[in-house]
């Protein structure tokens, strides 16, 4: 499956801004709702670490991103390498923070751990 991003919304498909809504991201919180800021919280991003908690900085550490490398664990720069940021790209999200793009890929496209 491919995904695209526009204005905080992640959608299914190749064309930016079109397709079925998969979820949204706002202020480091990833949700499954069809309106920005709404829906069940799937995870959060803080300082390059992605967690499964409902509040920023809380929850189990899933993976982290540093210098374009994605690694397992919550300590930024630590853990076994999973891949590179480009392996988990979402069209239209290239200019966003790397951790946000990889988190959205994990929660909406395909689980990476």
PEDA-V184110 format. One record per pair of residues at least 24 apart in sequence whose C-alpha atoms are under 10 Angstrom apart, sorted by the first residue. I is the first residue (numbers start at 1). GAP is how many residues later the second one is. D is the distance in whole Angstrom. If there is no record, write none. Layout:
BEGIN
I|GAP|D / I|GAP|D
END
This chain:
BEGIN
1|107|9 / 1|108|6 / 1|109|8 / 2|87|9 / 2|88|7 / 2|89|8 / 2|103|9 / 2|106|10 / 2|107|7 / 2|108|10 / 3|86|9 / 3|87|6 / 3|88|7 / 3|89|9 / 3|90|10 / 3|101|9 / 3|102|8 / 3|105|8 / 3|106|7 / 4|85|9 / 4|86|5 / 4|87|5 / 4|88|6 / 4|89|7 / 4|101|10 / 5|85|7 / 5|86|6 / 5|87|5 / 5|88|6 / 5|89|9 / 5|91|10 / 5|96|9 / 5|99|10 / 6|85|9 / 6|86|6 / 6|87|8 / 7|29|9 / 7|85|10 / 7|86|10 / 8|27|9 / 8|28|7 / 8|29|9 / 8|85|9 / 9|24|9 / 9|25|8 / 9|26|8 / 9|27|7 / 9|28|10 / 10|24|9 / 10|26|10 / 10|80|9 / 10|81|10 / 10|82|9 / 10|83|9 / 10|91|10 / 10|94|8 / 10|95|9 / 10|98|8 / 10|99|10 / 11|79|10 / 11|80|10 / 11|97|9 / 11|98|10 / 12|78|10 / 12|96|9 / 12|97|8 / 13|77|10 / 13|78|9 / 14|76|9 / 14|77|7 / 14|78|10 / 15|76|8 / 15|77|9 / 16|74|10 / 16|75|7 / 16|76|6 / 16|77|9 / 17|74|10 / 17|75|9 / 21|87|10 / 22|82|10 / 22|85|9 / 22|86|6 / 22|87|9 / 23|81|9 / 23|84|9 / 23|85|7 / 24|80|8 / 24|84|10 / 25|75|8 / 25|76|10 / 25|78|10 / 25|79|8 / 26|74|10 / 27|29|9 / 27|73|10 / 28|27|9 / 28|28|7 / 28|29|10 / 28|69|10 / 28|71|9 / 28|72|7 / 28|75|10 / 29|24|9 / 29|25|8 / 29|26|8 / 29|27|7 / 29|71|9 / 29|74|10 / 30|24|9 / 30|70|9 / 30|73|8 / 30|74|7 / 30|77|8 / 30|78|10 / 31|73|9 / 31|76|9 / 31|77|10 / 32|75|9 / 32|76|8 / 42|61|10 / 42|62|10 / 42|65|7 / 42|66|10 / 43|60|8 / 43|61|9 / 43|64|8 / 44|55|10 / 44|56|9 / 44|59|8 / 44|60|10 / 45|52|10 / 45|54|7 / 45|55|7 / 45|58|8 / 46|28|10 / 46|53|8 / 46|54|9 / 47|28|10 / 47|29|8 / 47|52|8 / 48|26|9 / 48|27|9 / 48|28|6 / 48|29|9 / 48|49|9 / 48|50|8 / 48|51|5 / 48|52|8 / 48|55|10 / 49|24|8 / 49|25|6 / 49|26|7 / 49|27|6 / 49|28|9 / 49|50|7 / 49|51|9 / 49|54|9 / 50|24|7 / 50|25|10 / 50|26|10 / 50|49|7 / 50|50|8 / 50|52|9 / 50|53|7 / 50|56|10 / 51|52|9 / 52|51|10 / 52|55|10 / 62|41|9 / 62|44|10 / 62|50|9 / 62|51|7 / 63|36|9 / 63|39|9 / 63|40|9 / 63|43|10 / 63|49|9 / 63|50|8 / 64|34|10 / 64|35|7 / 64|38|9 / 64|39|9 / 65|32|10 / 65|33|7 / 65|34|6 / 65|35|10 / 65|37|8 / 65|38|10 / 66|32|9 / 66|33|9 / 67|31|9 / 68|30|7 / 68|31|9 / 69|29|9 / 69|30|10 / 70|28|9 / 70|29|9 / 70|32|8 / 70|42|10 / 71|42|10 / 72|40|9 / 72|41|8 / 82|30|8 / 82|31|8 / 83|29|9 / 88|24|9
END
